[in-house]
Each structure stands twice: as structure tokens, then as C-alpha cells.
């Protein structure tokens, strides 16, 4: 019983930010090469609603 209550509370607290508006989580792994950063980046959109979302990223 306690595990069920804890699970519901944890899910509620963790999801409250996504209920109001979509969020973008970013993760990047970079290293320095010739004075510039080079690496990989991943972007994840978190939302509780379906639909079309437009993402734009600067070239530099």
C-alpha cells in the first residue's frame, strides 16, 4: 500500500511541469578540437498533448 502511494506521488510531482507546457530536454557530449567544441547533441520534447511542434536551432 505504501509503495503504491509513493509511486503515485512521485509520478504526480515529476509530471506537474509537463502538464502546463511542453519542455525541451537537451543532452550534449563535446570535446575541444582546434579551439572549437565538437560533439553530439540530443534534444527530447516532453509533452502530454499531441500535435505538431516546430523546433529551430541556430546554425552557429
C-alpha positions as CSV (number, residue, x, y, z in Angstrom):
1,X,0.0,0.0,0.0
2,X,2.8,2.4,0.9
3,X,4.6,1.6,-2.3
4,X,1.5,2.4,-4.4
5,X,1.0,5.8,-2.7
6,X,4.7,6.6,-3.1
7,X,4.6,5.7,-6.8
8,X,1.5,7.9,-7.4
9,X,3.1,10.9,-5.5
10,X,6.4,10.5,-7.4
11,X,4.6,10.4,-10.8
12,X,2.5,13.4,-9.9
13,X,5.4,15.5,-8.7
14,X,7.5,14.5,-11.7
15,X,4.8,15.3,-14.3
16,X,3.5,18.6,-13.0
17,X,5.9,20.6,-15.1
18,X,4.9,18.8,-18.3
19,X,1.2,19.3,-17.7
20,X,1.4,23.1,-18.1
21,X,3.6,23.4,-21.2
22,X,6.0,21.4,-23.3
23,X,9.6,21.2,-22.3
24,X,12.8,20.5,-24.2
25,X,15.5,18.4,-22.6
26,X,19.0,18.6,-24.1
27,X,22.0,16.4,-23.6
28,X,25.4,17.1,-25.2
29,X,28.7,15.4,-25.2
30,X,31.5,17.6,-26.5
31,X,35.3,17.8,-26.7
32,X,37.6,20.6,-27.7
33,X,39.3,20.3,-31.0
34,X,41.4,23.1,-32.6
35,X,39.8,25.7,-30.3
36,X,36.2,24.6,-31.1
37,X,33.7,22.3,-29.4
38,X,32.9,19.2,-31.4
39,X,30.4,16.5,-30.4
40,X,26.9,15.1,-30.3
41,X,23.7,16.6,-29.0
42,X,20.3,15.1,-28.4
43,X,17.0,17.0,-27.9
44,X,13.8,15.5,-26.5
45,X,10.4,17.2,-26.4
46,X,8.3,16.3,-23.3
47,X,4.6,17.0,-23.6
48,X,1.3,15.4,-22.6
49,X,-0.5,16.7,-25.7
50,X,-0.3,15.5,-29.3
51,X,0.1,17.9,-32.2
52,X,2.7,19.5,-34.4
53,X,5.7,21.2,-32.8
54,X,8.3,23.3,-34.6
55,X,11.9,23.3,-33.4
56,X,14.6,25.6,-34.7
57,X,18.2,25.7,-33.8
58,X,20.8,28.3,-34.7
59,X,23.5,27.3,-37.2
60,X,26.3,28.6,-35.0
